């Protein structure tokens, strides 16, 4: 599991000129998941989800996520 920085995820999406739906489609995940991650309603995500989001955004996962429990 990875802790998600909601603000950094949203900033990366905006910098990529993508809507939440665009990101969800590109990453192959549900739009509702992207929405909940950005709003902080989900604070952790599985590694595969983080990798899919990062790949869709063209950035490293560490730009918006860190392993759960890491300082």
N, C-alpha and C positions, 0 to 999 in steps of 0.2 A: 504494500500500500504506500501511496505517496500523499503528502500533504500538499494541497493546492493553494497557491496565493491567488485569490479571486481577482484582485486588482491587476496583477501582472498578466493573468490569462486574458482578461478583457482588453488590456492595453495592447497586448500582442495581436489580438484579433483585429482591433481597430487599426493598428499599424499595417496590417496585411490587407486592409480595405475589404474585410469580410463581415457579413452579417452573422449572427448566431446560427442561422439556418445554413448559410454557406459553409461555415466551419463544421457543423454537424455532418452535412452531406459529404464534405471532403474527407472527414475523418472516419466516416462510416459509423457514427454513433447517433443516438437520439438527440433531437433538438432540445428536448426537455432536460437532458443531462447537461448540455452546455449551459443552458439557462440557469440551472440550479448550481452548477460549479461557479459561474460568474457572480451569482448573487450570494454565495457563501452558504447556501442551504445544504450543500454537500461539501465537506472540507477535505475528504480523502477520496482518492481514486486508485483503481488497479493500475499496475504498470503498463498493461497493454493499452488502456485508455489514454494514459499520459503520452505514450509513444505515438499513438495515432493522432492525438491533438498536435503534438510537436511537429510531426511529419507534415500534417496539413498546413501548419503555420510556417514551416520552413525554418524552425528554430530548434535549439536544444531543449530537452525537457527541463533542465535546471533553470531555464528562464522563468518558469512559473510553478515548478514543483520540486519537492525534496522528499527523500525517504521519510516515512512517518517515524517520529521519534528522534530524528536527527536535530541537532542544535543549530 
